[in-house]
């Protein structure tokens, strides 16, 4: 199958997979800002309206930069391992400042990051909806996401995450990880 063509069944043709509106653009799932070039040849594409696609772009860029900062332990552009993220943070001083403001030292002297939770939630939900639409073609309607660093989960939350039944609709570890 050519991934540049929309892979949708009849239920999703003619609608944005995120809001149900009229699609006038295509969206990559996962977002290209989360990937380095060369992009995979089979990068999934779904139908989206321009408004949803644009609205998600800034949140996706924020999340990609935050993740790179957490991985590298710094919010300084020159400390970024990915050239794409280094370029984004160099060009967007406001975003670089927001990432820096999320960097904190906890009571034990550990470096911690306080993400803009609503932005992260929007991206995770968008990615889940995009993948579901591409792979399974469901009418998913409303959905919720929960996210947290694995190290912060209680023993019971970690057990629930790791032991979720494959068909459980409550928790999907393959998406969650």
Secondary structure, DSSP 8 states (H G I E B T S, - for coil): --TTS----TTTTTS-TTTSS---EEEEES-GGGS-SS--TT-EEEEE-HHHHHHHHHHHHHHHHHHHHHHHT---GGG-SSHHHHHHHHH-HHHHHHHHHTEEE-TTS-EEE---HHHHHHHHHHHHHHHHHHHT-----S-------GGGS-HHHHHHHHT--TT-SS--HHHH-
